Amino acid sequence: MSKMADYDGPILEIDKLSISFFTRLREIPAVMDFSVSVQPGEAVGLVGESGCGKSTVALGVMQDLGKNGRVVGGTIKFKGRDLAEMSTEELRDIRGNEIAMIYQEPMASLNPAMKIGKQLMEVPMIHEGVSTEEAYSRALEVVTDVRLPDPERMLNSFPHQLSGGQQQRIVIAMALMSKPALLILDEPTTALDVTVEAAVVELVKDLGKKYGTSMLFISHNLGLVLETCDRLCVMYSGEAVERGSIKDVFDEMQHPYTQALFRSIPLPGADKNSRPLVAIPGNFPLPHERPPGCNFGPRCDYFEEGRCDAKDILMEAVPGNDRHHTRCLKFQEIDWNAPITLADQKDKGEIGRVVLKMDNLKKYYEVAANALFGGGEKKVVKANETLSFEAHESETLAIVGESGCGKSTFAKVLMGLETATDGQILLDNRNIEQVPIEERDAKTVGEVQMVFQNPFDTLNPSMTVGRQIIRALEIFGVGNSEAERKKRMLELLDLVKLPRAFAERMPRQLSGGQKQRVGIARAFAGDARIVVADEPVSALDVSVQAAVTDLLMEIQREHKTTLLFISHDLSIVRYLSDRVMVMYLGHVVELGTTDQVFAPPYHPYTEALLSAVPIADTSVEKQHIVLDGDIPSAMSPPPGCPFQTRCRWKSEVPDGRCETHVPPVQTLADGHQVKCHLAEDILARMEPVIKVAAE
């Protein structure tokens, strides 16, 4: 079938859509009264937190709601035709051919047992019946379009031979094979590193222009939507609450939820002491427990009883701008420019003595060169290469880097889950780098604790929350009797601001943010002095992130804890850290106070990282630096400087030293360290990456 005849209206028009899922007990409304349209060549962002229904909308468009899901109201029209009225054959023709979808996890869309070339060629051969030769040349063209190196080798590879960023580019290439009219992207970069994400986002924008594709971009990251979309729609609990152009919604928001969302993101200027983030009170309602009237009512600062909860609230156009809509009865009465009632300003904790010192720590792994059969020579993976730093009492030291840079390896050695290959770790002047965890005494184990990235994996699903915390107290030898431990457990729940009644709950009855709080309570059970927080908020929603981050800061002030905060999200690092250590491929490439690391001169890698982080603020101007290629493998790192294969400053260094010699550590002003061959006068020429335009 040829593509639908030329059509000049909206490519996608969703009108008053309602979708429910049916269980044996009840109907669960997932999406209610939802409308959005996408014009030809336009990119529309769909923003909201997990559970708000944004992926359900995408599945509705794909007509793929499973046997329990049903559209119970409204219509979805593609190029003017109602999808619900199409036959199975027509739908099959449109899916993949005219509407393509890119999912969050690239491996879920690739067949592991089939070479990439064959998977790409299938698309036009099945949908358009083209010859093998033409399909191959088209596959070669799109793989070149998505900027993959050595396209012919790529087509001849299996998915597992590619990195995550390369796999995601192949999935994008596959979606573009049939030049679809509409591309739906469901959180397409969540699983990728920041610098790779920046390159993929750039790519999607360019290809959208080249192919004239319209896009529906689903994300919870407002910064990403700002960089990729023309218009956006904000969702909360199954409903659209605000719709408009990027500028309308970001600069002249007209809904309390949108406003609350922006106040909980660490934008430039937020500071943990003088300008703390404001978390949204309360929790997201479950679909079958939504309040009457406005869904956001129970958490809204402007809620008025008897009015906001009296009847269903419909979307209304904002006077003077017929393309900007909001679902709020009071939007014309609210003073949107009123200054934030500041959360209490906190005193900065006094940074104390050195608690932890690392000196030239190395961690190497030996692996068989032929991992499958164990034969051949051994290869050495240098996961950490001469790491040196100090961490003080009451200090937050952020460790920043992308996957494979060695940040988690170093955390494992510190925790005693691995032992060091060389160098030393001193905890209060005691060497612990060679003491595995089973040989550490309860006091040392209790003093160094970890909060993990995914709260779901760290709790025992068959034990109550209270029991899990008491179990930790027993291991650390806290309390002389069961009664004392129970009392301490309840105090720990108070500490992480969870109701004491939660002691009786099972983990499955808790939300992600609540589980993470239990993880934090357990980490502090043995009076932890050093807490390694490994991406502790990256799996949580934006509104919950602010609350959990603030909680960590508050506990730190009270207990003088040293916090090692591992993250790749530079906005959060800027907000809460005192000092920052940037790692790349096992090396510390930059180390300094937060102000030093976020202002030039930078290490060339730090510069690229800062440029890659999406910022949800229209007044921010960023230097645009997109790195070529993926992060090299630690199995075969490049010779010389680990970053030289992707560095844009390499030509400034004479005699090709970057390719032959590991750079020395230069100490710039006030103890700011940079591991780089660039001369000081060249470093001094660097421009700031992030500029906030004057009001």
C-alpha positions in Angstrom: 0.0 0.0 0.0 1.3 3.4 -0.8 1.5 6.0 2.0 -1.8 7.8 2.7 -2.5 10.6 0.2 -0.9 13.9 0.9 -2.7 15.4 3.9 -2.2 18.9 5.2 -4.0 18.8 8.6 -2.5 17.7 11.9 -0.6 14.4 11.6 -1.9 13.2 14.9 -5.1 14.5 16.6 -6.1 13.1 20.0 -9.4 14.5 21.2 -10.9 14.0 24.7 -9.3 10.5 24.9 -10.1 8.3 27.9 -8.4 4.9 28.4 -9.2 2.4 31.1 -7.7 -0.9 32.2 -10.2 -3.5 33.4 -9.3 -5.9 36.2 -11.6 -8.5 37.8 -12.4 -6.0 40.6 -12.8 -2.7 38.9 -12.2 -0.4 36.0 -9.0 1.6 36.4 -9.0 4.9 34.5 -5.5 5.5 33.2 -6.1 8.5 31.0 -9.1 10.9 31.1 -10.2 13.7 28.8 -6.8 14.0 27.1 -6.4 16.1 24.0 -3.3 17.0 22.0 -2.4 17.5 18.3 0.8 17.2 16.4 1.2 19.3 13.2 3.4 18.2 10.3 7.1 18.6 11.1 6.4 19.5 14.7 7.9 18.0 17.8 5.5 17.9 20.8 6.7 16.9 24.3 4.6 14.9 26.7 5.9 15.5 30.2 4.9 14.0 33.5 6.0 11.7 36.3 5.8 8.0 36.3 2.2 6.7 36.5 0.7 9.8 34.9 -0.4 8.0 31.8 2.0 9.3 29.2 3.1 5.8 28.0 -0.5 4.7 27.9 -1.3 7.6 25.5 1.6 6.3 23.2 0.2 2.7 23.4 -3.2 4.1 22.5 -1.8 5.7 19.4 -0.1 2.4 18.5 -3.5 0.6 19.2 -1.5 -1.7 21.5 -3.3 -1.6 24.8 -3.3 -5.4 25.4 -6.4 -7.4 26.3 -7.2 -5.4 29.5 -6.9 -1.9 28.0 -9.7 -0.1 26.2 -10.4 3.3 24.8 -13.6 4.3 26.6 -14.0 7.8 25.2 -12.7 10.2 22.6 -10.8 9.6 19.4 -7.3 9.2 18.1 -7.0 10.4 14.5 -3.9 9.9 12.3 -3.8 12.1 9.2 -7.5 12.7 9.7 -8.6 9.0 10.0 -9.9 7.5 13.2 -7.5 4.7 14.2 -10.3 2.8 16.0 -12.2 2.4 12.7 -9.3 0.8 10.8 -9.0 -2.9 10.0 -6.2 -5.1 11.5 -4.5 -5.1 8.0 -4.6 -1.3 7.7 -3.2 -0.9 11.2 -0.4 -3.3 10.5 0.4 -1.3 7.4 0.5 2.0 9.3 2.5 0.6 12.3 6.2 0.7 11.6 5.6 2.2 8.2 3.9 5.5 9.0 4.0 5.5 12.8 7.2 4.3 14.4 8.0 4.0 18.1 11.4 4.1 19.9 11.4 2.6 23.3 13.5 3.3 26.4 15.5 0.1 26.4 17.2 -0.4 23.0 17.9 -4.1 23.5 14.1 -4.8 23.9 13.7 -3.7 20.2 16.5 -5.7 18.8 16.7 -9.4 18.0 19.8 -10.7 19.8 20.3 -13.6 17.3 20.2 -11.6 14.1 22.8 -9.3 12.6 21.9 -5.6 12.6 21.9 -5.4 8.7 19.3 -8.1 8.4 17.1 -6.5 11.0 17.2 -3.1 9.3 16.6 -4.6 5.8 13.5 -6.5 7.0 11.6 -3.2 7.4 11.4 -2.0 3.8 11.3 -5.6 2.4 8.2 -6.4 4.5 6.4 -3.1 4.2 7.3 -2.0 0.7 8.5 -5.2 -1.0 11.8 -3.8 -2.2 14.7 -5.9 -3.4 17.5 -7.1 -1.1 20.0 -4.8 -2.9 17.9 -1.7 -2.4 17.1 -2.6 1.2 20.9 -3.0 1.9 21.7 0.4 0.4 18.9 2.0 2.4 20.2 0.3 5.6 23.7 1.6 4.8 22.3 5.1 4.3 20.4 5.3 7.6 23.3 3.8 9.6 25.5 6.6 8.1 22.7 9.1 8.9 22.7 8.1 12.6 26.4 8.8 12.6 27.7 5.4 13.4 31.4 4.7 12.7 32.2 2.1 10.0 28.6 1.5 8.8 29.5 -1.8 6.9 31.0 -3.3 10.0 27.9 -2.2 12.0 25.5 -4.0 9.6 27.6 -7.1 10.0 27.5 -7.1 13.8 25.2 -8.6 16.4 23.5 -6.3 18.9 25.6 -7.4 21.8 28.7 -6.2 20.1 27.5 -2.6 20.3 27.5 -0.2 23.2 24.2 1.1 24.6 24.5 4.4 22.7 25.2 2.5 19.4 22.2 0.2 20.0 19.9 3.1 20.5 21.1 4.7 17.3 20.4 1.4 15.4 16.9 1.5 16.9 16.4 5.1 15.7 17.8 4.0 12.2 15.3 1.1 12.2 12.4 3.5 13.0 13.5 5.8 10.1 13.9 3.1 7.5 10.5 3.6 6.2 10.5 7.4 6.6 7.5 7.5 9.0 5.2 10.5 9.2 5.1 10.2 13.0 7.8 9.1 15.4 6.9 8.4 19.0 9.9 8.5 21.4 9.2 7.0 24.8 12.1 8.2 27.1 14.6 7.2 24.4 17.7 8.4 26.3 17.1 7.4 29.9 19.4 4.4 29.7 22.2 6.4 28.1 25.1 8.4 29.4 24.8 12.2 29.3 27.3 12.9 26.6 25.8 10.1 24.4 22.3 11.4 25.2 23.3 14.8 24.0 24.6 13.3 20.7 21.4 11.2 20.3 19.1 14.2 21.0 21.0 16.3 18.5 20.7 13.4 16.0 16.9 13.1 16.5 16.5 16.8 15.9 18.5 16.8 12.7 16.8 13.7 11.3 13.4 15.2 12.2 14.3 18.2 9.9 15.9 16.0 7.2 12.9 13.6 6.9 10.2 16.1 7.9 9.0 13.7 10.6 6.6 14.8 13.3 7.5 13.7 16.8 5.8 12.9 20.0 8.5 13.0 22.6 7.6 11.4 26.0 9.9 12.3 28.9 10.0 13.3 32.5 13.0 15.5 31.9 11.9 19.1 31.3 15.4 20.2 30.2 15.4 17.5 27.4 11.9 18.7 26.2 13.1 22.3 26.1 16.0 21.2 23.8 14.0 19.0 21.5 10.4 20.2 21.2 8.3 23.1 19.9 5.3 22.6 22.1 4.6 20.6 25.2 1.8 19.1 27.2 2.2 18.5 31.0 0.3 15.5 32.4 -0.6 14.8 36.0 -2.5 11.7 37.2 -4.1 10.7 33.8 -5.0 14.2 32.7 -3.4 17.0 30.7 -3.1 19.9 33.0 -1.3 22.4 30.8 -0.6 22.7 27.0 1.2 25.4 25.1 4.5 26.4 23.3 7.7 25.8 25.2 8.0 29.5 25.9 4.3 29.8 27.2 4.6 26.9 29.6 8.2 27.6 30.8 8.0 31.3 31.2 4.3 32.0 31.7 3.0 28.8 33.4 -0.7 28.8 34.3 -1.0 25.6 36.4 0.0 25.0 40.0 1.5 21.6 39.2 3.7 23.0 36.5 4.9 25.6 38.9 5.5 23.1 41.7 7.5 20.9 39.3 9.9 23.7 38.3 10.4 24.6 42.0 11.6 21.1 42.7 14.3 20.9 40.0 17.8 22.2 40.8 18.1 24.9 38.1 21.2 27.2 38.1 20.9 29.5 41.1 19.4 26.9 43.5 21.6 26.3 46.5 21.2 23.8 49.3 21.7 26.4 52.0 20.5 29.8 50.7 17.9 28.7 48.1 16.7 25.1 48.9 14.4 23.3 46.5 10.7 23.1 47.4 9.4 19.5 47.3 5.8 18.9 46.4 3.9 17.8 49.6 2.0 14.5 49.7 2.0 11.7 47.2 0.8 11.0 43.7 -2.8 9.5 44.0 -3.3 5.9 42.8 -5.6 5.7 39.7 -8.6 4.3 41.6 -8.2 6.7 44.6 -8.2 10.0 42.7 -9.8 12.9 44.7 -13.0 14.5 43.5 -12.6 17.6 41.3 -9.0 18.6 40.7 -6.6 15.7 40.8 -3.8 17.9 42.0 -6.0 19.5 44.7 -4.7 17.7 47.8 -1.1 18.8 47.0 -1.9 22.3 45.7 -0.9 25.5 47.5 -4.0 27.3 46.1 -6.6 24.7 46.9 -10.0 26.0 47.9 -12.5 23.6 49.5 -16.0 23.5 48.1 -14.7 24.9 44.8 -11.7 23.0 43.6 -13.2 19.6 44.7 -16.8 20.3 43.6 -16.9 19.1 40.0 -14.7 17.9 37.1 -12.5 20.6 35.8 -12.1 21.1 32.1 -9.2 22.5 30.0 -9.6 26.2 29.3 -7.8 28.6 26.9 -5.6 31.2 28.5 -7.1 34.6 27.6 -5.1 36.4 24.9 -3.4 33.1 23.8 -5.7 30.5 22.2 -2.8 28.0 21.9 -2.1 27.9 25.7 -4.5 25.9 27.8 -4.8 25.0 31.5 -6.9 22.8 33.7 -7.3 25.1 36.7 -10.3 27.0 38.0 -8.2 29.7 39.7 -5.5 30.4 37.1 -6.6 34.0 36.6 -6.7 34.7 40.3 -3.2 33.4 41.1 -0.3 35.8 41.1 2.2 33.7 39.1 5.0 36.2 39.5 4.8 36.2 43.3 8.2 35.4 44.8 8.6 31.9 46.3 7.9 31.7 50.0 11.4 30.6 50.7 11.9 27.3 52.5 13.9 27.8 55.7 17.4 28.9 54.9 19.8 26.5 56.4 23.2 27.2 58.1 26.0 25.7 56.2 27.5 22.8 58.2 31.0 23.4 59.4 33.3 21.2 57.4 35.5 19.3 59.8 38.6 17.2 59.8 39.7 14.6 57.2 37.7 11.3 57.8 38.7 9.5 54.6 41.9 9.6 52.6 42.7 7.8 49.4 46.2 7.6 48.2 47.1 6.4 44.7 44.4 3.7 44.9 44.5 1.3 42.0 42.0 -1.5 41.2 42.8 -3.8 38.3 40.8 -6.8 37.2 42.2 -9.7 35.3 39.9 -11.2 32.6 40.4 -13.8 30.0 41.0 -12.3 26.6 38.6 -14.9 25.2 35.8 -14.6 27.8 33.6 -17.2 26.3 36.0 -20.2 26.5 38.5 -18.8 29.1 41.5 -19.5 26.8 44.1 -17.1 25.5 46.0 -14.5 27.4 44.8 -12.6 30.4 43.8 -9.0 29.9 44.0 -6.4 32.6 41.1 -4.0 33.1 42.3 -0.9 34.9 39.0 0.2 36.6 40.7 2.7 38.9 44.0 4.3 38.1 45.9 6.2 40.9 42.9 7.8 42.7 43.8 10.3 45.4 41.5 12.5 47.4 40.4 13.4 50.9 36.9 13.7 52.3 36.1 15.7 55.4 33.5 15.5 58.1 30.1 17.1 57.1 31.3 17.4 53.5 29.5 16.3 50.3 32.0 15.2 47.7 30.4 14.4 44.4 31.9 11.8 42.2 30.9 12.5 38.6 31.4 10.4 35.5 29.6 8.2 33.0 29.2 4.5 33.0 32.4 2.6 32.9 34.5 5.4 34.5 35.2 3.4 37.6 33.0 5.2 40.2 31.2 2.2 41.4 34.4 0.1 41.5 35.9 2.6 43.8 32.8 2.5 46.0 33.1 -1.4 46.1 36.7 -1.2 47.3 35.7 1.4 50.0 32.8 -0.8 51.2 35.1 -3.8 51.3 33.2 -5.7 48.6 36.5 -5.7 46.7 40.1 -5.2 47.8 42.5 -2.8 46.3 45.3 -3.8 43.8 47.6 -1.0 45.1 47.6 2.3 47.1 45.7 2.9 50.3 42.4 3.9 51.9 42.6 5.4 55.3 39.5 5.7 57.5 40.5 7.7 60.6 44.1 6.8 59.7 43.3 3.1 59.7 44.1 1.2 56.5 41.1 -0.6 55.2 41.9 -1.1 51.5 42.9 -4.8 52.0 40.2 -5.7 54.6 37.3 -7.4 52.9 33.9 -6.8 54.4 33.7 -10.2 56.1 36.8 -9.4 58.1 35.7 -5.9 59.1 34.3 -5.4 62.6 30.7 -4.3 63.1 31.8 -0.7 63.9 33.7 -0.2 60.7 30.9 -1.8 58.7 28.3 0.5 60.4 30.5 3.5 59.8 30.7 3.1 56.0 27.3 2.5 54.5 25.8 2.7 51.0 22.5 4.0 49.6 21.9 2.4 46.2 20.4 3.6 43.0 17.4 1.3 42.8 15.5 1.1 46.1 13.6 -2.0 44.8 16.6 -4.2 44.7 17.9 -3.5 48.2 14.9 -4.4 50.3 13.8 -7.9 51.2 10.3 -8.2 49.7 9.1 -10.7 52.3 10.1 -8.8 55.5 8.3 -5.7 57.0 10.1 -2.4 56.8 10.6 -2.3 60.6 12.0 -5.8 60.7 14.6 -4.9 58.0 15.8 -1.9 60.0 15.9 -3.9 63.3 17.9 -6.6 61.4 20.5 -3.9 60.5 20.7 -2.7 64.1 21.4 -6.3 65.2 24.2 -6.6 62.8 25.8 -3.4 63.9 25.4 -4.4 67.5 23.2 -1.4 68.4 20.9 -1.7 71.5 21.0 -4.3 74.3 17.5 -5.6 73.9 14.8 -6.0 71.3 12.8 -3.2 73.0 15.8 -0.8 72.6 16.2 -1.7 69.0 12.5 -1.2 68.3 12.7 2.2 69.9 15.8 3.1 67.7 14.0 1.7 64.6 11.1 4.1 65.2 13.5 7.0 65.7 15.1 6.1 62.4 11.7 6.2 60.6 11.2 9.7 62.2 14.7 10.7 60.9 13.7 9.9 57.3 10.2 11.5 57.8 8.2 8.3 57.3 5.1 7.7 59.5 5.9 5.2 62.3 3.0 3.0 61.1 5.2 2.2 58.1 7.2 -0.2 60.3 4.4 -2.8 59.8 4.3 -2.4 56.0 5.8 -4.6 53.3 8.1 -3.0 50.7 5.5 -3.6 47.9 3.1 -1.2 49.7 5.6 1.7 49.4 6.3 4.1 46.5 9.8 4.4 45.0 10.5 7.5 47.1 9.4 5.8 50.3 11.5 2.7 49.6 14.5 5.0 49.1 13.8 6.5 52.5 13.8 3.1 54.1 17.2 2.5 52.4 18.5 5.7 53.9 17.2 4.8 57.4 18.9 1.4 57.2 22.2 3.1 56.1 22.1 5.3 59.2 21.2 2.4 61.6 24.9 2.0 62.6 25.5 5.7 63.0 27.2 5.9 59.6 29.9 8.5 59.3 30.5 8.0 55.6 27.6 7.3 53.3 28.2 6.4 49.7 25.1 7.4 47.8 25.2 5.7 44.4 22.9 7.7 42.1 20.3 7.7 44.9 17.7 9.8 43.2 18.1 8.9 39.5 15.3 6.2 39.6 12.9 8.6 41.4 10.4 11.2 40.0 11.4 14.8 39.9 9.0 15.9 42.7 10.4 13.1 44.9 14.0 13.8 44.1 13.9 17.2 45.8 12.5 15.6 49.0 15.0 12.8 49.2 17.9 15.1 48.4 16.8 17.5 51.1 16.5 14.7 53.5 20.1 13.6 52.9 21.3 17.1 53.4 19.3 17.5 56.7 20.6 14.2 58.1 24.1 15.3 57.1 23.8 18.6 59.0 22.5 16.8 62.1 25.0 13.9 62.1 28.0 15.5 60.5 28.0 12.7 57.9 30.5 12.6 55.1 28.5 12.1 51.9 30.1 10.7 48.8 27.5 11.4 46.1 28.0 9.4 42.9 26.0 10.8 40.0 26.1 11.8 36.4 23.4 14.5 36.8 25.4 17.7 37.1 22.4 19.9 38.0 21.9 17.9 41.3 25.7 17.8 41.9 25.9 21.6 41.5 23.0 22.0 44.0 24.3 19.9 46.8 28.0 19.2 46.6 30.9 21.1 48.3 33.6 19.5 46.2 33.5 17.6 42.9 35.7 14.9 41.5 35.3 14.1 37.8 36.3 10.6 36.6 36.8 9.3 33.1 37.9 5.7 32.3 39.5 5.1 35.7 41.3 8.4 36.0 40.4 11.5 38.1 40.5 14.2 35.5 39.4 17.1 37.6 39.0 17.8 41.3 38.0 21.0 43.0 35.3 22.9 44.9 31.9 23.1 43.1 32.5 26.7 42.1 35.9 25.8 40.6 34.6 22.8 38.6 31.5 24.7 37.3 33.5 27.7 36.1 36.3 27.8 33.5 39.1 26.7 33.1 37.7 23.1 32.8 39.2 19.8 31.9 38.0 19.3 28.3 35.8 16.4 29.5 34.1 18.4 32.2 33.4 21.1 29.6 31.7 18.6 27.4 29.7 17.1 30.4 28.4 20.6 31.4 27.3 21.3 27.8 25.5 17.9 27.6 23.3 18.3 30.7 19.8 19.6 29.7 18.7 22.6 31.7 15.0 23.4 32.0 15.4 27.2 31.9 14.8 29.3 28.8 17.1 32.1 30.1 20.2 29.7 30.1 22.5 29.9 27.1 24.8 26.9 26.7 27.9 26.5 24.6 27.2 23.6 22.2 29.7 20.8 22.4 28.8 17.4 21.2 31.4 14.7 21.6 32.1 12.3 18.8 32.0 8.5 19.5 31.2 6.5 22.6 33.3 6.1 25.7 36.2 3.7 25.0 36.2 0.3 26.7 38.3 -0.1 29.9 39.4 -3.4 28.4 41.4 -1.6 25.7 41.8 2.1 26.7 43.4 4.5 24.2 47.1 5.1 24.7 48.2 8.4 26.3 45.4 10.5 27.7 42.2 8.5 28.2 40.1 11.3 26.8 42.2 12.0 23.7 39.9 10.1 21.2 37.0 12.5 21.9 38.8 15.7 22.8 38.2 18.9 20.9 41.3 20.7 22.4 43.8 18.0 21.3 45.2 20.1 18.4 46.3 22.8 20.9 48.9 20.4 22.4 52.2 20.3 20.5 54.1 17.1 19.5 51.1 14.6 19.8 51.8 14.1 23.5 48.1 13.5 24.1 48.4 10.2 22.2 51.5 8.9 23.9 51.7 10.2 27.5 49.2 10.1 30.4 48.9 13.8 31.3 50.3 15.1 34.6 48.0 16.5 37.3 48.3 20.3 37.2 47.3 22.3 40.3 45.6 25.6 39.3 44.5 28.3 41.7 43.4 27.3 45.2 44.1 23.5 44.9 42.0 23.0 41.8 43.4 20.0 40.0 43.2 19.1 36.3 44.8 16.1 34.6 45.5 17.6 31.2 48.4 18.4 28.8 46.9 21.8 28.0 49.2 24.7 28.9 47.8 27.2 31.6 47.5 30.0 29.0 45.3 27.8 26.8 43.2 26.7 29.8 42.7 30.4 30.7 41.1 31.0 27.2 38.1 28.7 28.0 34.7 30.3 27.9 32.0 29.5 30.5 29.7 26.7 29.1 26.5 27.8 31.0 25.5 31.4 30.9 22.3 32.7 32.5 21.0 35.6 30.5 20.5 38.8 32.4 16.9 39.5 33.4 
